Amino acid sequence: MSRALTRSGPTRPAVSRLGTDAPILTEPEAFPRAFADAWATRQGTAIAALFTDDADFVNVTGLWWRGRGAIAKPHDYALKSFFADTTLRIGRTETRHLGPDVAVVRTRLHLTGQRAPDGSRAGDRQTILTAILRREGKSWLAVSAQNTEVSPGMETHLAEDDTTRPVDYRR
């Protein structure tokens, strides 16, 4: 059974606040904008507030965090250090409704301003953030999310020594 799939660009869907720090996402399409806005606060708790208490998050390197506190802590550290000067820009977004209270939202994120370990400015990056959201009362919250690094033109990763790198076997 196919469910509705909606595509959108970088819009600002319905987000409101009801006297709390956490935004009220009145539709799942609001999640990418709320995530980027939370990122801009440089507070890990602002990102974690977009998730259910028992949610999980897998970052671009495969670190897997479960629960709001575990999601907040590494985001807080990163946002105050090597991501302190970053900006997230929302790109292509798609939402797939799996039922009246569950949806999958995918969005391309463009990150600029990351600091390299030596303190210099790193290059720009692109990721795809995938989140499964569930309606809880008046708001949509993420129950699970994964952020995947985009390596344009590459097919897979190749493990060599103690590192991996994107490769294209067609070349």
N, C-alpha and C positions, 0 to 999 in steps of 0.2 A: 504494500500500500504506500503510495507516494504522498508525502505531505508537502505543504506549501514551502517554497524556497523563495526568499526575497533577496535581492541584491541592492546594495546601496553604495554610495560614495561617502566621503567624509562629512556627514551631516550631524546635527545635534538633536537626536531624538529626545523624547520626553524624560526628563530627570527633574525631580523636585526634592525638596528637603522638608521634613516635618519636625523641625526643632531638634534634630539629632545630627551627629557628625556624619552618619552614613546617608548617602543619597537614596532616595526612593526611585527605583527604576521601574517605571510604569509599563515598559515593554522591553523585551530582551535586546532589541536593537540598540538600546541605550548603553549597553555594557561597554563597548569599546571606548566611547567618549568618556564614560565614568572612570574607566581604567586609566586613560591618558590624563584625565583631570586629577585623579588620585596620585598618579606618578609625579605630576607637577607640584604636589604639596610637599614632596620629599619625606613623607611619613609612611612607613610600612603599614601602620595601622589603618591608614586610609585605603590602601589596596586591600588589606584583609577584610575590611568592612563590606566589601563587595561579594564576599563568600559566606557560605553557611558555616556554622561552628565546626563541622566535621569534614569540610571540603579538603580536596587535595590539589596540589599545583606541582607540575613538572616543568622545570626551567630548561633553557636551551642546552645545558650540558647534561641533562638527565638527573639533576638533583630533584628529589621527590619529597615534598613537604606535605604533612597532613595536619589539618586544624588551623584555625585563624592565627594562633600565636606562632606556629611554625611557618606560616606564610608571611606574617608580618616581620619577623626578626631578620631574615636575610634580605628582604626588600628594604627594610629600614637601613641596614648596614650599607648596602649597595647604593641606595639613593643619597646617602650622606658622604659617600666616598667616590668611587670611580664613576658613578652615574650622577654625581652632584650637579653637573652642568648640562645634563642631557635634556633633549626635547623629544617627545614621541609625537609623530604625525600619523594620523589614521588614514589608511588607504582603502582599497577594495574591502567590502564587508558583505558577508552572506549570512542569512539566518534561515535555519530549517526548523520549522515547528514540528515536533514529534507528537504533539497532543496539545490540549488547551493549557497545560501548566508546565511543559517541558520544551526546551528549544536548544539547538546547537548554534552557536555564533562563531564564525571565523572572520578574522580581520587581519589584514596586512598592516604591520606597524613599521614605520621608518624611524630609526633612532639616530640622532646626531649628538655630538658633544661628549662622547665617552672618553675618559682618561685612560691612557695606556699605563702599564705598571711603572714606567719611567717618568710619568707625569705629563708626557706629551699628549696631544690630542690624537685619538684613534680615528680610524675611518668610519664612515657612516655604515649602518647595518640595517638589514631588513629581517623581520621575523613574521611568522603567522601565528597568532594567538587563537587557539581553539578553546571555547568554553561551553560547558553544558550547564544550562541555567534552569532553575525550577522556580515557579511562582510560589512565594511564601507570603501569605497575607496580601499586602498592597504592593509588594516589591518582588522583582526577579533577582535571585542571588545565584552565584556560580556554585555548583557542587563539585566541579572538577574543571581544571584548565591545564593546557600544555602550550608552551611557547616553543616554536620550532624555528631554528635559524634557516634562512633562505640563502642558498648558494647558487646564484643564477647560472644556468647552463650546465650544471653538474648533475650527475646521475645518482651518485651514492657517496659514501665515505670509505676511505681506505685506511686501515690501521697499519702504522709503521712505527716500530720501536714503541715508544710510550705516548704516541700522539695519533690523531686521526686527521685526515685532510680530505676535502671534497675532491672528487675526481670525475672525469668524463671518459668513459671507455670508447666513445665514438671517435676520438682523436687519434 
